[in-house]
Amino acid sequence: MTENCESRFAAYRGAHVLITGGVGLIGSALARRLAALGADVLLVDSMVSEAGGNFANIADFRDRVRLNIADIRDGAALRHLLAGQDFLFDLAGQTSHLDSMNAPEHDLAVNCTAQLQLLELCRAVAPAVKIVHAGTRQIYGRPRYLPVDEAHPLRPADVNGVNKMAGEAYHLLFHDVYGIDTRSLRLTNVYGPGMRIKDARQNFLGIWLRRSLEGEAFEVWGGEQRRELLYVDDAVEAFLRAALSRDTAGLALNVGGDAPYTLLALADALVRASDGSARFEQREFPAERKAIDIGDFVTDDRRFRGLTGWAPRTALDDGLGRSLDYYRRHMASYL
Amino acid sequence: MTENCESRFAAYRGAHVLITGGVGLIGSALARRLAALGADVLLVDSMVSEAGGNFANIADFRDRVRLNIADIRDGAALRHLLAGQDFLFDLAGQTSHLDSMNAPEHDLAVNCTAQLQLLELCRAVAPAVKIVHAGTRQIYGRPRYLPVDEAHPLRPADVNGVNKMAGEAYHLLFHDVYGIDTRSLRLTNVYGPGMRIKDARQNFLGIWLRRSLEGEAFEVWGGEQRRELLYVDDAVEAFLRAALSRDTAGLALNVGGDAPYTLLALADALVRASDGSARFEQREFPAERKAIDIGDFVTDDRRFRGLTGWAPRTALDDGLGRSLDYYRRHMASYL
């Protein structure tokens, strides 16, 4: 970590930081970094089996943070946990598009109802807390133009998208009406060590990694759709900068990757990163997936970059290589 | 009713029609019209005291429709009531902006969660039902440009707006993914005989009418903000046309009034309609209202007019006069 970087984040030294979804992919990487910056970090995670929480994600720094297992729907618990916090990184959520269609009311309870309750609790017990909400580019739905900027209409293509849209809108509203210091980052697909690889619930790359490590071909559905990937450490940097940027308060801001790639190009990159041991097969899109697929997606995140100076720093091949290395060593904890 | 008009709505003769919020302002007027068109009409209403339902609204045609008192959150009841329906006019909701800030989770349960459940039930027991959802211009929030068309960004200014935005988004999603024949009308302020006048929960005009009829001055908060009013019979016509228009399926469409008026101009019109007996006082905006007020609002509803041929036909002075007449005769039932 450079001196420059340390001084940028001096405000986190000794600060009280709550991370919901703190044992998941982004939450755990954020916690590791915040602990290194000297923050007093409290992780909240439901540890439900369908979500991203995995104790292996925090094993290397478990003694430097506090952990409270609780569902974010548990308002009584959250009231206690929120009191006295300086920062709230609001990462808990249901992420699976397909699960959201099969169990829409569960998705609503977690991604929408619980967000409203959390903000009401912040008003009550932590009105000065600085919040960053993990939003998603999913709320735009199928793009009408590319690249997609923040003015693009919102037409979610699945129940998860509707609920994430509403969850984000509460944040912006509580900023506008009550002066809560909150913003939302509309993230593209985040990947890296700590992601769920058991299945595709977090994103498609999880299952690709798993199959590659097990010596099996992974499936590429379609192939020509363009997608972006953001390495988890770059996502962490975006969250850390956003929470300290007054200019981002009340805004919903896109956070994309370094560049868009076709799924085929991503598959080729994974084969390269595995030194050729990974292989894949192209497949037709399954019907239930096709109904909620959004085609090409390319993010315009110039506004966020301009306001915070953030830019992704991890090249795709490097990020994929680090991910493969990690799972080669820790595979058993993620199956 | 003209012959032309009857033939336009021939599809309603003998059709099974469910109206949620059926004892409220729009619901009851729609029911009266549908009963006259020969439809088999079932009204569902929670009859909770804060909402718009009032038995006086249906007294003149009570024997020509069926009524089932139930909350739209009651999924078991709705499952039975939805089965076999050809049309669903989805008007039930919490409408008070201020209540939505004071009891946000109740607003969410009614305007968001219940909508998702209703659509899931439609998929299960009435997949071919034609739906019109009562949306609201409130979801746009404070306008960034005027007039506001459907491409205007959504930035709800209160909790009610967030939940109505999500409730509408479910409808569009269920069209896109499951082929449900549904659309949403983003309505401006609707007024007329049958509206709630006990307080301002439906819109500001209710309390203006009440004070005028009681011989007291009504209060105009601010005065220069431009607003639109849509007479209830014109709103009914919009719903009837929308449900029969295939071209509107999957769309959210603005429905405005005949013209925008400043609140002062509306107040003057009410004084005129009362033959000078009404009077008003201008007041500063109360603080808790100002935080969620949206300034001027002017609707661009050319898309809906173009698709359906609809236009409002009731002039403001006429609509206000009819409203005053109605409440002079039925005042006791509305206090």
Chai-1 contact restraints between the chains, C-beta under 6 A:
chainA,res_idxA,chainB,res_idxB,connection_type,confidence,min_distance_angstrom,max_distance_angstrom,comment,restraint_id
A,P104,B,L116,contact,1.0,0.0,6.0,A-B,restraint_1
A,L108,B,T113,contact,1.0,0.0,6.0,A-B,restraint_2
A,L108,B,L116,contact,1.0,0.0,6.0,A-B,restraint_3
A,T113,B,L108,contact,1.0,0.0,6.0,A-B,restraint_4
A,L116,B,P104,contact,1.0,0.0,6.0,A-B,restraint_5
A,L116,B,L108,contact,1.0,0.0,6.0,A-B,restraint_6
A,P156,B,A169,contact,1.0,0.0,6.0,A-B,restraint_7
A,V162,B,A166,contact,1.0,0.0,6.0,A-B,restraint_8
A,V162,B,A169,contact,1.0,0.0,6.0,A-B,restraint_9
A,V162,B,Y170,contact,1.0,0.0,6.0,A-B,restraint_10
A,V162,B,L173,contact,1.0,0.0,6.0,A-B,restraint_11
A,A166,B,V162,contact,1.0,0.0,6.0,A-B,restraint_12
A,A166,B,A166,contact,1.0,0.0,6.0,A-B,restraint_13
A,A169,B,P156,contact,1.0,0.0,6.0,A-B,restraint_14
A,A169,B,V162,contact,1.0,0.0,6.0,A-B,restraint_15
A,Y170,B,V162,contact,1.0,0.0,6.0,A-B,restraint_16
A,L173,B,V162,contact,1.0,0.0,6.0,A-B,restraint_17
A,V177,B,A291,contact,1.0,0.0,6.0,A-B,restraint_18
A,A291,B,V177,contact,1.0,0.0,6.0,A-B,restraint_19
